[in-house]
Amino acid sequence: MKALTWHGKSDIRCESVPDPKIQHGRDAIIKVTACAICGSDLHIFDGMIPDMHSGDIVGHETMGEVVEVGKDNTTLKVGDRVVVPFTISCGECFFCKRGYFSACERSNPDHEKARTMWGNSPAGLFGYSHLLGGYSGGQAEYLRVPYADVGPIKVPDGLTDEQVLFLSDIFPTGYMAADFCDIQPADTIAIWGCGPVGQMAIRSASLLGAERVIAIDTVAERLELARAAGAVTLNFMDEDIYDRIMELTRGRGADACIDAVGTEASPVASFDSVVDRIKVATFMGTDRPHVLRQAIHCCRNFGTVSIVGVYGGFLDKIPFGSAINRGLTFRMAQTPVQRYLPELMRRIAEGEIDPSFVITHRGSLEDGPELYKTFRDKKDGCIKVVLKP
């Protein structure tokens, strides 16, 4: 089969690789009908994610048609259309039983590596390094899905691939970001990053009842899409974000702040972001957390900072004194996708939201390597790429 494979920094190739096979009775094999390039995939493309091996199949936003099921899988049958969560979860362990599927204790066979780095291991992920299981990703013609009786959700008749594909990751992630904010009717929610996850967070905050959403970015196409959703938009290259948020909230600060940027904040947004870039380039730091610092300062006393941007290591100069003295709550996670799927599928089916609004570019797997560059460089108005094998 054809698949997109990693061969080093900025080197994604479309290659012929062996077809996946059933390895366990609960597995399923799906024929991929649509997959997407995620902002998190760009961290792999930029060489930010450790323990990638040459030839690894990438991608974790995938859906398709079931073509084979293991002998112990009674949930799926051949011919089912399904969306596959990016988190691989057993459904039976301590965390899965409590709905924390992204903390599954069984699905990461490389859990000792993760434990060494983070103190404990999260769930295994598709196409996201041997630190998180070394599983083949879904930017391919076929995908093996472990624990397929727990993860994939069946797609109702009448919904297109593009309407439901983002249930695999960015819609639940953006929705969780807003859900973490415990939104009340008069709340102002500030969101850093108007990429795909940020766009989903903007619309999710409105769905959950926020009175006002403030969206922060510098890319014109992203800001325009945020304005189309009713957000107040701020360009961090044109104005001081802290001053503007204080002006908009009469000096109080946003009720909740969402960091949908993570480790690769703009290296020219401020003096501290320049320092972060130098530290990473000289191996004196692992992440560039400018956005998190700013979100903390812009949040009102006893407000919430919701973090869904990806961070990998140890963050420098976090204003924790501000957080503790002003009573901030921090909420963050790799998204336990399965927890949100039934509600979000219902919202799509009932017409409350059509997540396909975010798609700007479409292509084949053969187009994938070039589209990675287009997405990374924000060329041609690119916000979200969907590939159809």
N, C-alpha and C positions, 0 to 999 in steps of 0.2 A: 504494500500500500504506500501511498504518498503521505508524508508528514513534514512538519516544520521542526527542524532540529537545531540545537545550539552548538556552536563550535568556538565560542570565545566572545569577548566583548565586541558588540556591533556586528556579529557574524551569525545570522540566522539563515539556514538553507532549507530549500524544499528538496527532500531526498526520498528515495525508495527504501523502506524499512520493512522488517517482517510483520506480518499481520498479528494482532493480539490473539491470545487463546484463553479459554476458560482455565483458571488455575485453582478455583475453589468452588464448592457447590453453591455458594450464594452469589457468585459472579454473574454478570451479564456482559455481552458484547453488543455495542450499538454501532450502527452505521451513521456516521456524523452527517447531519443535513445542514447544520449551521454552527459556526463557532466564532469567537471574537478575540481580538487583541485587547488585553486589559492594561490599564496603567501600571499595574503590578508587574506585568510582563516586561515593561520597559526597564524596570529595575534589573531584571535578568539581562536584557539587551545591553544595558549600560555597565554590566559587570559588577553590580552592587551586591548580588546574592551569592553567598559562599556555597561551596560543595556542589557546583554544577559540573557535570562530566560531558566531555565532547560526544556529541551524538544524542544527547537527551532530547526526547520529544517534549515540546513546550505546549502551554495553553491550558487554561482551566475554566473557560466559559464555553460550555458545549451542550448541544442537544442533538437528538437524532431518533432513529428507529431501532428498536430492539431486534437483533437478528439471531441471537443465541442466548439461552439462559442455563445456568448451572442446575444440577439436579435437586438442590435444596432450596432453590428460589421459587416460591409459590406466589410471589407478589406480581411478577411481571410475566408477560408472554410475548412470543415473537409477534412483531407487528405493532406493539405499543409505541406511541410517540412519547418521548420523555425529555425533561430537562434534568441535567445532572449537576447537583451542587458541587462547588469546588472543594468543599470540606468532605473528607472521607470518614465515615462514622459507623461504628458497629451497631449502635442502637441498644446495646445491652449493658455497657459498663456504667460505673458510678455517675459519670458526667452525662452520658447520653440519656440515661433515665431521668435526669433532671433538666433536660432540654439544652444542655451546653455541648452541643454536638461537635463544635470546633475544638473541644478539649478532650475528645475521645482518647481513652487510655490504650486502645488496642490497634489503632490503624496506622501508627507510625512505626515501622520496623526499625527505623534508625533513631529510636527515642533516646538512646544513650548519648548520641551526638547532640541532640537538642537539649537534653538535660544539662550537659556540660556547659552549653552556651547560655541557657536561659533559666536554669534551676529546675525546670521540668519541661515536659514535652507537650506541645499541642497535638491536634490531630494531623494525620497525613494529608497532603494536598496533591492534587493533580499537577504534574508538570512544573514542580517548584522546588527542585534541588533534592539532593540526597540527605540534606538535613531534615527534610520533611517527608521522607519515605522513598524518594527516588522513583515515584510512580510516573509512568508515561502520561503525557498530557493529551489534550483533546483537539489540538490543531492538526488534525489527521483525518484520514478517511474512515478509520474505525478506532474505537476506544474500548478497552477493558475497564469495567466498573466494578470494583470490589464492594462487598456489602450492598449489592444492588437492590436488595429487598428493603433497604432502609433509606437510601439516598434519593434516587430519582423520583420525580413527581410526574404523573401522567398528564398529558395535555388534552383538555377537552376539545371536542370537535368544534370547528368554526374559528379557532384562534390560529394565527399564522406563526411560523417560526420566529419571525422578527418581533412579534408582540411578546413572546414568552422567553426568548433566549436569555435575557438578562436576569431572569430569576436564578440563574446559575451563580451570580455573584453581585454585580453592581447595584441591582435594584434592592435586594435584601440588605446590602451593606449601607446604601444611602438611607434606606428606611430605618435600619437599626440606629444609625447615627442620630436621626431625628427622634426616634423612640427613646433613646437614652436621655434626651433633654427634658422628659416629663413635661411636655408642652401644655401650658395653660392658655386660655383664650386671648389674653392681652399681651402675650409674650413676643419679644423681639429675638430672633435667632440669627446669629452671624455665622456665615459659612465661608471658610477659606478654601479656595480651590473650586473652579467651575468646570473641571473635567467631568467625565462620565459619572463618577460616584458623587461629586458635588452637585451635578444636575439632578440626580435622583434624590439627594438629600434636600435640595431646594423644594422640589415638588412634594416630597414626603412631609416636610415641615408644614407646608400649607395643608396637605391632607389631614394632618393631625391637629390642625386648628391654630397655628401660629398667626398672630395678627400682622406681623411684618417679618420679612426675611431680607437680610443684608448679604449680598454675594460679593466676594472679593477675588479678583484675578487681574490679569493684565492683557489677556488674549481677547481681541475684539469679538471674534465669533462666539467665544464662550460667554462673554458678558452679554451679548445680544440674546443668546438663548436663555440666559438667566432672567433678563428683562422680560422676555416673552412669557415667562412663568410668573411675572408680577413682582420679582425681587427688586429691591433697591441695589444698584450695582456701584461698586467702588473699584477704581483702578489703582493698585498699590504703587504704580510708578508715577502717578499724577498727584496723589494727595497722601497726607499722613493718616493712616488707617485708625490709629488710636484716637486722634483728635476728631476725626469724622464720626466715629462710633459714639464718642462721648457727646458730640453735638447732637446727633440723631436721638440719643437716649437721655438728653437733659442731664448729662454728667453721671448717670447711674451705671452705664455699661449694659451690654447685651445680657438678656436673661440666660442664654446658653450660647456657647461658641463651639462650632464643629470644625475640627482640623481634618479636612479631606485631602491634604497635600502629603504630609509625611516626610520621609527622609530627604527627598530631593527638592526642597524649597529653592526658589530662585536665588542664585548666588549674588544677585545685584540689587535685591530689594531693600537692603539697609546695611549699615556697617557690620552688625553682628552676622548677617548672612554672608558677607564677604569673608569674615574671619572663619566661619564654619567651612566655607569652601577651601580655604587655605589649609585648615586642620585636616580635612578629609584627603586633600591632595598630598599632604606630607605625612600621612598615616598617624596623625596625632588625634584623630577623631573618627567615628564611624558613621555619623548621621549629621544632617543639617537641619536642626530643629527650630529655625527662626519662627515659623508659623506657630508652633506650640507656645513659644515664649509670648508672642503677640496675643494669641488667644487668651492666655492666662490674664494678661494685663487688661484686656478689653472686656472681660467677663465681670458682671456685677457681683457684689458681695453675696455670698451664699448661692451663687449660680453654678451652672454645670459646664464643664469642658468635656466634650464628646470627641474621642479620637478614633478615626477609622483610617487615616493615612498610615502607610506601612513604615514602621521603624524596625531596625534590625539589631542595634547594639546599645551602647552607652551614650546618653545625651548630656551635652555640656551646658553649663550656665542656665539651667532651668530655674526660674524665679519661684522656688518653692516657698520662700518666706512670704511672698505675696499670696500664694495659694492658701497657706495655713492660717495666716493672719486674717484673711477675708472669708474663710469658710467655704472654699470651693470644693465641689464634688467632681471627681474624675471618673469617667466611664469609658471603657475601651474594650475591643475584642477583635480577633478574627471572627467573622460572622458565623454564628451557628445557623447556617442557611435553612436547614430543615425545620427549624422552629418557626420561621416566618412564611414558609412556602404556601400553606393553605390560605392564609389571609391575603397574601399578595396575589395569588392566582385568582382569588375571588374578586379583588379590586380590578384586575385586568378584565376578567370575564364580564363584570358589570359595567365596564366602560369608565371607571373612575380615573384611569390612567392608561396610556399606551406608551410603554417604555421605548418603543422604536423611534420616538421623536429624536433621540440622541444620535442616530446613525447618520454619518456623513459620507462614508466610503464603503464600497463593497468590492469584493474580488474573489479570486480563486486561491487555492493553496499556493499555486505557482506565483501569484502576485504577492504572497505574504512577506517575503524578505524586503521587498521595496516598500510595502505598506507599513512595515515596522519603522522604517526610516521616516516615512511621511508623518506617521503618528508621533514619533519621538521629537521630530523637529517642528511639529505643529504647522506643517506646510499645507497649502491648498485648503485652508479652513478645516483641517481634520480634527474632529472631536472623538469619533468612535468608528472603528473598523469592524465589519462583519465579513467573514470568509465562508464561502460555500464550496465544499469539496466536490 
